[in-house]
Amino acid sequence: MVMHVEVALLHGRSSAVKAHLSEGVLELIAAHLSEAGMDAVDLSVVVRDLPDSYRLSQGRSHAGTAQT
């Protein structure tokens, strides 16, 4: 089995920061899979920059909703 995770960030992070994040994600996933008895899973992570055209629109249905 193979699990691949992709993390997209706004641009501006250094290669070192992206590498550190990738390592952390790998460790976190491996720990959770191990707890579930799924040790034989190949893991990969890529951290990339979002394109300059990226936009986020938060729907109106969430307006005024308290976050806990």
Phi, psi and omega in degrees: 000147179232137174235129179239135179238135176240129178243127179245126183239156169299145185296159177122351178273145180285164176299324180295319179295317179297319179296319179297317178297317178301314179299317179296318179296316178301315180296317181296312180296316181300319180296315181292320179293323179297317177300331180270005179076024182246067184280338185266052179242126174280131184244143172217150180221139171231135175246123184230164175276140170289148178292158179299339181279356182299134175222150177238130176239116178271127184297152180294336182295342180266351183297132177079003180277128179288134176260132179244000000 
